[in-house]
Amino acid sequence: MGNLILPLKPTAFSDTCPGIDADVFNENGESIRNQVGELVIKKPWIGMTRRFF
């Protein structure tokens, strides 16, 4: 989510949002760090939209 205190980075979020269980996975379904992958929202949160595109 956006944060008014932290600077915005192109194509990135500036801070975490409380209540979101998100992770990044590779093409084999393995959780990864510091690599390019697919953003996965693992659990819904209050106010979550029904779909993402």
PDB file of N, CA, C and O in Angstrom:
ATOM      1  N   MET A   1       0.839  -1.181   0.000  1.00  0.00           N
ATOM      2  CA  MET A   1       0.000   0.000   0.000  1.00  0.00           C
ATOM      3  C   MET A   1       0.875   1.233   0.000  1.00  0.00           C
ATOM      4  O   MET A   1       2.069   1.141   0.284  1.00  0.00           O
ATOM      5  N   GLY A   2       0.328   2.343  -0.302  1.00  0.00           N
ATOM      6  CA  GLY A   2       1.082   3.587  -0.275  1.00  0.00           C
ATOM      7  C   GLY A   2       1.288   4.089   1.144  1.00  0.00           C
ATOM      8  O   GLY A   2       0.496   3.804   2.042  1.00  0.00           O
ATOM      9  N   ASN A   3       2.345   4.826   1.327  1.00  0.00           N
ATOM     10  CA  ASN A   3       2.669   5.403   2.625  1.00  0.00           C
ATOM     11  C   ASN A   3       3.104   6.836   2.374  1.00  0.00           C
ATOM     12  O   ASN A   3       4.000   7.083   1.567  1.00  0.00           O
ATOM     13  N   LEU A   4       2.479   7.777   3.058  1.00  0.00           N
ATOM     14  CA  LEU A   4       2.772   9.189   2.826  1.00  0.00           C
ATOM     15  C   LEU A   4       4.171   9.600   3.268  1.00  0.00           C
ATOM     16  O   LEU A   4       4.690  10.618   2.809  1.00  0.00           O
ATOM     17  N   ILE A   5       4.785   8.822   4.152  1.00  0.00           N
ATOM     18  CA  ILE A   5       6.102   9.171   4.689  1.00  0.00           C
ATOM     19  C   ILE A   5       7.234   8.647   3.806  1.00  0.00           C
ATOM     20  O   ILE A   5       8.239   9.332   3.619  1.00  0.00           O
ATOM     21  N   LEU A   6       7.078   7.436   3.263  1.00  0.00           N
ATOM     22  CA  LEU A   6       8.130   6.814   2.466  1.00  0.00           C
ATOM     23  C   LEU A   6       8.041   7.250   1.007  1.00  0.00           C
ATOM     24  O   LEU A   6       6.945   7.508   0.512  1.00  0.00           O
ATOM     25  N   PRO A   7       9.170   7.337   0.313  1.00  0.00           N
ATOM     26  CA  PRO A   7       9.141   7.722  -1.104  1.00  0.00           C
ATOM     27  C   PRO A   7       8.527   6.619  -1.970  1.00  0.00           C
ATOM     28  O   PRO A   7       8.632   5.434  -1.655  1.00  0.00           O
ATOM     29  N   LEU A   8       7.885   7.033  -3.068  1.00  0.00           N
ATOM     30  CA  LEU A   8       7.313   6.068  -4.009  1.00  0.00           C
ATOM     31  C   LEU A   8       8.385   5.588  -4.970  1.00  0.00           C
ATOM     32  O   LEU A   8       9.206   6.375  -5.442  1.00  0.00           O
ATOM     33  N   LYS A   9       8.374   4.297  -5.256  1.00  0.00           N
ATOM     34  CA  LYS A   9       9.302   3.704  -6.214  1.00  0.00           C
ATOM     35  C   LYS A   9       8.501   3.255  -7.428  1.00  0.00           C
ATOM     36  O   LYS A   9       7.405   2.720  -7.263  1.00  0.00           O
ATOM     37  N   PRO A  10       9.005   3.453  -8.635  1.00  0.00           N
ATOM     38  CA  PRO A  10       8.281   3.000  -9.820  1.00  0.00           C
ATOM     39  C   PRO A  10       8.018   1.489  -9.762  1.00  0.00           C
ATOM     40  O   PRO A  10       8.912   0.711  -9.430  1.00  0.00           O
ATOM     41  N   THR A  11       6.805   1.090 -10.084  1.00  0.00           N
ATOM     42  CA  THR A  11       6.346  -0.306 -10.130  1.00  0.00           C
ATOM     43  C   THR A  11       6.526  -1.054  -8.817  1.00  0.00           C
ATOM     44  O   THR A  11       6.736  -2.267  -8.829  1.00  0.00           O
ATOM     45  N   ALA A  12       6.450  -0.361  -7.690  1.00  0.00           N
ATOM     46  CA  ALA A  12       6.621  -1.022  -6.394  1.00  0.00           C
ATOM     47  C   ALA A  12       5.695  -0.395  -5.360  1.00  0.00           C
ATOM     48  O   ALA A  12       5.266   0.750  -5.505  1.00  0.00           O
ATOM     49  N   PHE A  13       5.398  -1.150  -4.327  1.00  0.00           N
ATOM     50  CA  PHE A  13       4.666  -0.627  -3.184  1.00  0.00           C
ATOM     51  C   PHE A  13       5.668  -0.056  -2.193  1.00  0.00           C
ATOM     52  O   PHE A  13       6.789  -0.555  -2.086  1.00  0.00           O
ATOM     53  N   SER A  14       5.277   0.978  -1.471  1.00  0.00           N
ATOM     54  CA  SER A  14       6.221   1.611  -0.552  1.00  0.00           C
ATOM     55  C   SER A  14       6.196   0.993   0.841  1.00  0.00           C
ATOM     56  O   SER A  14       7.145   1.174   1.603  1.00  0.00           O
ATOM     57  N   ASP A  15       5.141   0.274   1.191  1.00  0.00           N
ATOM     58  CA  ASP A  15       5.040  -0.278   2.541  1.00  0.00           C
ATOM     59  C   ASP A  15       4.054  -1.438   2.543  1.00  0.00           C
ATOM     60  O   ASP A  15       3.297  -1.625   1.590  1.00  0.00           O
ATOM     61  N   THR A  16       4.068  -2.205   3.610  1.00  0.00           N
ATOM     62  CA  THR A  16       3.134  -3.322   3.748  1.00  0.00           C
ATOM     63  C   THR A  16       1.774  -2.824   4.217  1.00  0.00           C
ATOM     64  O   THR A  16       1.657  -1.718   4.745  1.00  0.00           O
ATOM     65  N   CYS A  17       0.763  -3.634   4.023  1.00  0.00           N
ATOM     66  CA  CYS A  17      -0.589  -3.322   4.477  1.00  0.00           C
ATOM     67  C   CYS A  17      -0.965  -4.347   5.537  1.00  0.00           C
ATOM     68  O   CYS A  17      -0.890  -5.547   5.274  1.00  0.00           O
ATOM     69  N   PRO A  18      -1.365  -3.914   6.723  1.00  0.00           N
ATOM     70  CA  PRO A  18      -1.713  -4.867   7.787  1.00  0.00           C
ATOM     71  C   PRO A  18      -2.825  -5.822   7.352  1.00  0.00           C
ATOM     72  O   PRO A  18      -3.804  -5.408   6.732  1.00  0.00           O
ATOM     73  N   GLY A  19      -2.664  -7.083   7.680  1.00  0.00           N
ATOM     74  CA  GLY A  19      -3.681  -8.083   7.405  1.00  0.00           C
ATOM     75  C   GLY A  19      -3.538  -8.807   6.087  1.00  0.00           C
ATOM     76  O   GLY A  19      -4.313  -9.724   5.818  1.00  0.00           O
ATOM     77  N   ILE A  20      -2.579  -8.437   5.249  1.00  0.00           N
ATOM     78  CA  ILE A  20      -2.405  -9.103   3.963  1.00  0.00           C
ATOM     79  C   ILE A  20      -1.339 -10.190   4.090  1.00  0.00           C
ATOM     80  O   ILE A  20      -0.231  -9.939   4.563  1.00  0.00           O
ATOM     81  N   ASP A  21      -1.692 -11.394   3.663  1.00  0.00           N
ATOM     82  CA  ASP A  21      -0.740 -12.505   3.642  1.00  0.00           C
ATOM     83  C   ASP A  21      -0.305 -12.709   2.199  1.00  0.00           C
ATOM     84  O   ASP A  21      -0.930 -13.464   1.453  1.00  0.00           O
ATOM     85  N   ALA A  22       0.772 -12.030   1.811  1.00  0.00           N
ATOM     86  CA  ALA A  22       1.254 -12.073   0.428  1.00  0.00           C
ATOM     87  C   ALA A  22       2.633 -12.715   0.371  1.00  0.00           C
ATOM     88  O   ALA A  22       3.385 -12.691   1.344  1.00  0.00           O
ATOM     89  N   ASP A  23       2.951 -13.289  -0.781  1.00  0.00           N
ATOM     90  CA  ASP A  23       4.247 -13.921  -0.982  1.00  0.00           C
ATOM     91  C   ASP A  23       4.577 -13.859  -2.473  1.00  0.00           C
ATOM     92  O   ASP A  23       3.713 -13.544  -3.291  1.00  0.00           O
ATOM     93  N   VAL A  24       5.819 -14.158  -2.820  1.00  0.00           N
ATOM     94  CA  VAL A  24       6.244 -14.221  -4.211  1.00  0.00           C
ATOM     95  C   VAL A  24       6.697 -15.646  -4.491  1.00  0.00           C
ATOM     96  O   VAL A  24       7.482 -16.223  -3.738  1.00  0.00           O
ATOM     97  N   PHE A  25       6.181 -16.218  -5.610  1.00  0.00           N
ATOM     98  CA  PHE A  25       6.471 -17.597  -5.963  1.00  0.00           C
ATOM     99  C   PHE A  25       7.116 -17.669  -7.340  1.00  0.00           C
ATOM    100  O   PHE A  25       6.864 -16.826  -8.200  1.00  0.00           O
ATOM    101  N   ASN A  26       7.959 -18.693  -7.541  1.00  0.00           N
ATOM    102  CA  ASN A  26       8.536 -18.934  -8.863  1.00  0.00           C
ATOM    103  C   ASN A  26       7.607 -19.846  -9.659  1.00  0.00           C
ATOM    104  O   ASN A  26       6.531 -20.208  -9.182  1.00  0.00           O
ATOM    105  N   GLU A  27       8.021 -20.220 -10.876  1.00  0.00           N
ATOM    106  CA  GLU A  27       7.171 -21.035 -11.751  1.00  0.00           C
ATOM    107  C   GLU A  27       6.943 -22.452 -11.223  1.00  0.00           C
ATOM    108  O   GLU A  27       6.052 -23.150 -11.705  1.00  0.00           O
ATOM    109  N   ASN A  28       7.742 -22.890 -10.232  1.00  0.00           N
ATOM    110  CA  ASN A  28       7.573 -24.215  -9.631  1.00  0.00           C
ATOM    111  C   ASN A  28       6.718 -24.188  -8.372  1.00  0.00           C
ATOM    112  O   ASN A  28       6.553 -25.213  -7.711  1.00  0.00           O
ATOM    113  N   GLY A  29       6.167 -23.005  -8.032  1.00  0.00           N
ATOM    114  CA  GLY A  29       5.326 -22.886  -6.852  1.00  0.00           C
ATOM    115  C   GLY A  29       6.109 -22.775  -5.555  1.00  0.00           C
ATOM    116  O   GLY A  29       5.562 -23.013  -4.479  1.00  0.00           O
ATOM    117  N   GLU A  30       7.387 -22.416  -5.645  1.00  0.00           N
ATOM    118  CA  GLU A  30       8.230 -22.275  -4.461  1.00  0.00           C
ATOM    119  C   GLU A  30       8.333 -20.805  -4.066  1.00  0.00           C
ATOM    120  O   GLU A  30       8.490 -19.932  -4.919  1.00  0.00           O
ATOM    121  N   SER A  31       8.244 -20.547  -2.775  1.00  0.00           N
ATOM    122  CA  SER A  31       8.390 -19.186  -2.266  1.00  0.00           C
ATOM    123  C   SER A  31       9.819 -18.705  -2.502  1.00  0.00           C
ATOM    124  O   SER A  31      10.770 -19.436  -2.229  1.00  0.00           O
ATOM    125  N   ILE A  32       9.978 -17.483  -3.007  1.00  0.00           N
ATOM    126  CA  ILE A  32      11.312 -16.965  -3.321  1.00  0.00           C
ATOM    127  C   ILE A  32      11.503 -15.584  -2.710  1.00  0.00           C
ATOM    128  O   ILE A  32      10.530 -14.909  -2.372  1.00  0.00           O
ATOM    129  N   ARG A  33      12.749 -15.167  -2.571  1.00  0.00           N
ATOM    130  CA  ARG A  33      13.116 -13.838  -2.063  1.00  0.00           C
ATOM    131  C   ARG A  33      14.167 -13.234  -2.984  1.00  0.00           C
ATOM    132  O   ARG A  33      15.023 -13.944  -3.511  1.00  0.00           O
ATOM    133  N   ASN A  34      14.097 -11.930  -3.174  1.00  0.00           N
ATOM    134  CA  ASN A  34      15.074 -11.173  -3.968  1.00  0.00           C
ATOM    135  C   ASN A  34      15.202 -11.688  -5.395  1.00  0.00           C
ATOM    136  O   ASN A  34      16.284 -11.656  -5.982  1.00  0.00           O
ATOM    137  N   GLN A  35      14.078 -12.166  -5.952  1.00  0.00           N
ATOM    138  CA  GLN A  35      14.022 -12.634  -7.334  1.00  0.00           C
ATOM    139  C   GLN A  35      12.704 -12.177  -7.944  1.00  0.00           C
ATOM    140  O   GLN A  35      11.779 -11.795  -7.227  1.00  0.00           O
ATOM    141  N   VAL A  36      12.624 -12.216  -9.249  1.00  0.00           N
ATOM    142  CA  VAL A  36      11.379 -11.892  -9.935  1.00  0.00           C
ATOM    143  C   VAL A  36      10.484 -13.116  -9.924  1.00  0.00           C
ATOM    144  O   VAL A  36      10.939 -14.225 -10.204  1.00  0.00           O
ATOM    145  N   GLY A  37       9.201 -12.920  -9.598  1.00  0.00           N
ATOM    146  CA  GLY A  37       8.250 -14.022  -9.572  1.00  0.00           C
ATOM    147  C   GLY A  37       6.832 -13.489  -9.631  1.00  0.00           C
ATOM    148  O   GLY A  37       6.599 -12.344 -10.019  1.00  0.00           O
ATOM    149  N   GLU A  38       5.899 -14.326  -9.244  1.00  0.00           N
ATOM    150  CA  GLU A  38       4.486 -13.973  -9.253  1.00  0.00           C
ATOM    151  C   GLU A  38       4.040 -13.610  -7.843  1.00  0.00           C
ATOM    152  O   GLU A  38       4.294 -14.348  -6.890  1.00  0.00           O
ATOM    153  N   LEU A  39       3.367 -12.457  -7.719  1.00  0.00           N
ATOM    154  CA  LEU A  39       2.808 -12.043  -6.437  1.00  0.00           C
ATOM    155  C   LEU A  39       1.565 -12.864  -6.163  1.00  0.00           C
ATOM    156  O   LEU A  39       0.670 -12.937  -7.005  1.00  0.00           O
ATOM    157  N   VAL A  40       1.499 -13.483  -4.991  1.00  0.00           N
ATOM    158  CA  VAL A  40       0.362 -14.322  -4.607  1.00  0.00           C
ATOM    159  C   VAL A  40      -0.209 -13.794  -3.303  1.00  0.00           C
ATOM    160  O   VAL A  40       0.509 -13.644  -2.315  1.00  0.00           O
ATOM    161  N   ILE A  41      -1.508 -13.511  -3.308  1.00  0.00           N
ATOM    162  CA  ILE A  41      -2.219 -13.144  -2.091  1.00  0.00           C
ATOM    163  C   ILE A  41      -2.768 -14.455  -1.534  1.00  0.00           C
ATOM    164  O   ILE A  41      -3.659 -15.059  -2.130  1.00  0.00           O
ATOM    165  N   LYS A  42      -2.235 -14.897  -0.386  1.00  0.00           N
ATOM    166  CA  LYS A  42      -2.556 -16.229   0.126  1.00  0.00           C
ATOM    167  C   LYS A  42      -3.837 -16.278   0.939  1.00  0.00           C
ATOM    168  O   LYS A  42      -4.449 -17.341   1.041  1.00  0.00           O
ATOM    169  N   LYS A  43      -4.268 -15.154   1.525  1.00  0.00           N
ATOM    170  CA  LYS A  43      -5.509 -15.111   2.300  1.00  0.00           C
ATOM    171  C   LYS A  43      -6.214 -13.788   2.026  1.00  0.00           C
ATOM    172  O   LYS A  43      -5.553 -12.768   1.834  1.00  0.00           O
ATOM    173  N   PRO A  44      -7.540 -13.788   2.006  1.00  0.00           N
ATOM    174  CA  PRO A  44      -8.252 -12.527   1.809  1.00  0.00           C
ATOM    175  C   PRO A  44      -8.124 -11.636   3.047  1.00  0.00           C
ATOM    176  O   PRO A  44      -7.848 -12.112   4.149  1.00  0.00           O
ATOM    177  N   TRP A  45      -8.331 -10.343   2.841  1.00  0.00           N
ATOM    178  CA  TRP A  45      -8.317  -9.419   3.963  1.00  0.00           C
ATOM    179  C   TRP A  45      -9.567  -8.554   3.895  1.00  0.00           C
ATOM    180  O   TRP A  45     -10.233  -8.508   2.861  1.00  0.00           O
ATOM    181  N   ILE A  46      -9.884  -7.880   4.970  1.00  0.00           N
ATOM    182  CA  ILE A  46     -11.068  -7.036   5.031  1.00  0.00           C
ATOM    183  C   ILE A  46     -10.949  -5.940   3.972  1.00  0.00           C
ATOM    184  O   ILE A  46      -9.935  -5.244   3.917  1.00  0.00           O
ATOM    185  N   GLY A  47     -11.946  -5.784   3.155  1.00  0.00           N
ATOM    186  CA  GLY A  47     -11.953  -4.761   2.120  1.00  0.00           C
ATOM    187  C   GLY A  47     -11.272  -5.180   0.837  1.00  0.00           C
ATOM    188  O   GLY A  47     -11.112  -4.360  -0.067  1.00  0.00           O
ATOM    189  N   MET A  48     -10.866  -6.441   0.731  1.00  0.00           N
ATOM    190  CA  MET A  48     -10.202  -6.916  -0.488  1.00  0.00           C
ATOM    191  C   MET A  48     -11.175  -6.918  -1.659  1.00  0.00           C
ATOM    192  O   MET A  48     -12.339  -7.284  -1.502  1.00  0.00           O
ATOM    193  N   THR A  49     -10.699  -6.509  -2.836  1.00  0.00           N
ATOM    194  CA  THR A  49     -11.546  -6.575  -4.019  1.00  0.00           C
ATOM    195  C   THR A  49     -11.784  -8.027  -4.412  1.00  0.00           C
ATOM    196  O   THR A  49     -11.035  -8.915  -4.005  1.00  0.00           O
ATOM    197  N   ARG A  50     -12.798  -8.262  -5.181  1.00  0.00           N
ATOM    198  CA  ARG A  50     -13.125  -9.641  -5.574  1.00  0.00           C
ATOM    199  C   ARG A  50     -12.121 -10.211  -6.562  1.00  0.00           C
ATOM    200  O   ARG A  50     -11.881 -11.419  -6.572  1.00  0.00           O
ATOM    201  N   ARG A  51     -11.529  -9.353  -7.397  1.00  0.00           N
ATOM    202  CA  ARG A  51     -10.587  -9.826  -8.419  1.00  0.00           C
ATOM    203  C   ARG A  51      -9.469  -8.832  -8.602  1.00  0.00           C
ATOM    204  O   ARG A  51      -9.630  -7.639  -8.347  1.00  0.00           O
ATOM    205  N   PHE A  52      -8.329  -9.335  -9.046  1.00  0.00           N
ATOM    206  CA  PHE A  52      -7.207  -8.516  -9.467  1.00  0.00           C
ATOM    207  C   PHE A  52      -6.925  -8.845 -10.909  1.00  0.00           C
ATOM    208  O   PHE A  52      -7.115  -9.982 -11.340  1.00  0.00           O
ATOM    209  N   PHE A  53      -6.474  -7.864 -11.658  1.00  0.00           N
ATOM    210  CA  PHE A  53      -6.099  -8.118 -13.041  1.00  0.00           C
ATOM    211  C   PHE A  53      -4.627  -7.890 -13.186  1.00  0.00           C
ATOM    212  O   PHE A  53      -4.083  -8.047 -14.278  1.00  0.00           O
TER     213      PHE A  53
END
